């Protein structure tokens, strides 16, 4: 595609949708809590409080929390760049918790540029790899955005511009990678975290930058990809 290289880098922040909590299953204390006991009730109250805080939290990088799930989360910012640092897409919304504000332009942009890479059926359709897509937890980011649109297509009766979302865009997509997962195996991660990997490759980034800044996420992902030579040496 014109203006693109063989790899792009995506950063994003996510927050809970206004109605996101309605789709979550009830909190349930695990372990050996006796139903209705003081310990059970205290644990249940703690879980429900943590969930409410998660749903109301400021936008953050994708994390393992209730607000950052398909059907529940929404994109709050998205940033896409190529290997040379050219900005391909950059958007932020102040509309807290509203669905599809950023998901629509983001998914449309991916489909306009790389439609042949994402099959519309689970099997039997030819795929044309057009680019490599990198980002931290990028598969989950794309899935959350895709589910925003899938829900819009179903629930909003007056929608006339329903978007066809290819299943292989969000389920087992081709050419989509988290550089942290590529560089370190599950076993490696028992002793090495992302911060250690960044220090090893002399990449400077604070925790707050990665959590709150989608542009910095994309830049750091690009630095890791280049340091690990995941797509070969950078062409100048």
C-alpha positions in Angstrom: 0.0 0.0 0.0 1.2 3.5 -0.7 3.0 5.1 2.2 3.2 1.9 4.2 6.1 -0.4 5.0 6.1 -4.2 5.6 5.2 -3.6 9.3 2.9 -1.3 11.3 2.8 -0.7 15.0 -0.4 -0.1 17.1 -0.9 1.4 20.5 -4.2 1.8 22.2 -5.9 2.6 25.5 -9.2 1.1 26.6 -11.9 1.9 29.1 -15.2 0.3 30.2 -18.3 1.1 28.2 -21.1 2.9 30.0 -23.2 -0.3 29.9 -20.3 -2.7 30.1 -21.1 -4.1 33.5 -24.5 -5.4 32.4 -22.7 -8.1 30.3 -20.4 -9.4 33.0 -21.3 -12.5 35.0 -22.0 -12.0 38.7 -18.9 -11.8 40.9 -18.3 -15.1 42.7 -15.8 -15.5 45.5 -13.6 -18.6 44.9 -11.9 -20.8 47.3 -13.4 -22.2 50.4 -15.9 -19.5 51.3 -19.2 -20.6 52.7 -22.1 -19.0 50.9 -23.6 -16.2 53.0 -20.9 -16.3 55.6 -19.3 -13.0 56.8 -16.1 -13.9 55.0 -18.0 -14.7 51.8 -19.9 -11.4 51.9 -16.8 -9.4 52.6 -15.0 -11.1 49.7 -18.0 -10.5 47.4 -18.1 -6.8 48.4 -14.4 -6.5 47.6 -14.8 -8.2 44.2 -17.7 -6.0 43.2 -15.9 -2.9 44.4 -12.8 -3.8 42.3 -15.0 -4.4 39.3 -16.8 -1.1 39.6 -13.5 0.7 39.9 -12.2 -1.1 36.8 -15.2 -0.1 34.8 -14.9 3.5 35.8 -11.1 3.8 35.6 -9.3 6.2 33.3 -8.2 4.8 29.9 -5.3 2.4 30.1 -3.3 -0.1 28.0 -5.0 -3.4 27.7 -4.9 -5.4 30.9 -6.4 -8.4 32.6 -9.3 -6.7 34.1 -13.1 -6.7 33.8 -13.2 -3.4 31.8 -10.9 -4.7 29.1 -13.0 -7.5 27.7 -14.9 -7.9 24.4 -18.5 -6.7 24.9 -17.3 -4.6 27.9 -14.4 -2.4 26.8 -14.2 0.5 24.3 -11.2 2.1 22.6 -10.3 5.5 24.1 -7.3 6.2 22.0 -5.5 4.5 19.1 -2.2 5.3 17.4 -0.7 3.6 14.3 2.8 4.2 12.8 5.1 2.5 10.3 8.7 1.5 10.6 10.0 4.9 9.7 7.9 6.6 12.4 5.3 8.0 10.0 1.9 8.4 11.7 -0.7 6.5 9.8 -3.7 6.9 12.2 -4.0 8.9 15.5 -7.3 9.4 17.3 -8.5 10.1 20.9 -12.0 10.5 22.2 -13.3 12.4 25.2 -16.6 10.6 25.0 -16.1 8.4 28.0 -17.5 4.9 27.6 -19.3 5.4 24.3 -19.0 2.6 21.8 -17.7 2.8 18.3 -16.4 6.4 18.4 -12.9 5.1 17.7 -13.6 1.5 16.8 -15.4 2.4 13.6 -12.6 4.5 12.0 -9.9 2.1 13.4 -11.5 -1.1 11.9 -12.4 0.7 8.7 -8.8 1.9 8.3 -7.5 -1.7 8.8 -10.0 -3.0 6.2 -9.3 -0.3 3.7 -5.6 -0.9 3.8 -5.3 -4.7 4.5 -8.7 -6.2 3.6 -7.1 -9.3 1.9 -5.3 -10.3 5.1 -8.5 -10.9 7.0 -10.8 -13.8 5.9 -14.5 -13.6 6.3 -14.8 -17.3 7.3 -13.0 -19.5 9.8 -11.7 -21.9 7.1 -11.4 -22.3 3.4 -10.7 -18.7 2.4 -7.5 -17.6 0.8 -5.5 -15.0 2.8 -3.1 -12.5 1.4 -0.6 -11.3 4.0 -0.1 -7.6 3.3 1.7 -6.4 6.4 2.9 -7.5 9.8 1.0 -5.9 12.7 2.7 -5.4 16.1 1.6 -4.1 19.4 1.2 -5.0 23.0 -1.8 -7.3 23.4 -2.8 -6.1 19.9 -5.0 -9.1 19.2 -7.2 -8.3 22.2 -7.2 -4.6 21.2 -8.5 -5.4 17.8 -11.0 -7.9 19.2 -12.5 -5.3 21.6 -12.8 -2.8 18.7 -14.4 -5.5 16.4 -16.9 -6.4 19.1 -17.9 -2.8 19.5 -18.9 -2.8 15.8 -20.5 -6.3 15.9 -22.7 -5.1 18.8 -23.6 -1.9 16.9 -24.6 -3.9 13.9 -27.0 -6.0 16.0 -28.5 -3.6 18.5 -28.9 -0.3 16.7 -32.0 -0.7 14.5 -31.5 2.5 12.6 -27.9 1.7 11.6 -27.8 1.8 7.8 -24.0 1.5 7.4 -23.5 -1.9 9.0 -19.8 -2.8 8.8 -18.9 -6.4 7.7 -16.3 -7.4 10.2 -14.2 -10.4 9.0 -14.0 -13.1 11.6 -10.3 -13.5 11.0 -9.7 -9.9 11.8 -10.3 -10.6 15.5 -10.1 -14.4 15.8 -6.7 -15.9 15.1 -5.7 -13.1 12.7 -2.8 -13.6 10.3 0.4 -11.5 10.8 -0.6 -10.0 14.1 1.9 -10.2 16.9 2.8 -8.9 20.4 6.6 -8.4 20.3 6.8 -9.3 24.0 5.3 -12.7 23.3 7.5 -13.3 20.3 10.7 -12.4 22.1 9.9 -14.3 25.4 8.2 -17.6 25.8 5.8 -18.4 28.6 8.6 -20.1 30.5 10.9 -17.1 30.0 8.2 -14.8 31.4 8.4 -16.6 34.8 11.6 -14.7 35.4 11.6 -11.9 32.9 9.0 -9.2 32.5 8.5 -6.5 29.9 10.6 -4.0 31.9 13.5 -6.4 32.0 13.3 -6.9 28.2 13.2 -3.1 27.7 16.3 -2.7 29.9 18.1 -5.4 28.0 17.5 -3.7 24.6 18.2 -0.3 26.1 14.6 1.0 25.5 13.6 3.7 27.9 9.9 3.9 28.8 8.2 4.4 32.1 5.3 2.3 33.3 2.9 5.3 33.2 3.9 6.0 29.6 3.1 2.5 28.5 -0.2 2.4 30.4 -1.5 5.8 29.5 0.0 6.8 26.1 -1.0 4.9 23.0 1.7 6.6 20.9 4.4 5.6 23.3 3.2 2.0 23.2 3.5 1.9 19.4 6.9 3.5 19.6 8.2 1.1 22.2 6.8 -1.9 20.3 8.6 -0.7 17.2 11.9 -0.4 19.1 11.6 -3.9 20.4 10.8 -5.2 16.9 13.8 -3.5 15.5 16.1 -4.6 18.3 14.9 -8.2 17.9 15.1 -8.0 14.1 11.7 -9.5 13.9 11.2 -8.2 10.4 14.9 -7.9 9.4 17.1 -4.8 9.5 15.4 -1.4 9.0 15.6 -0.2 5.4 16.6 3.4 5.0 
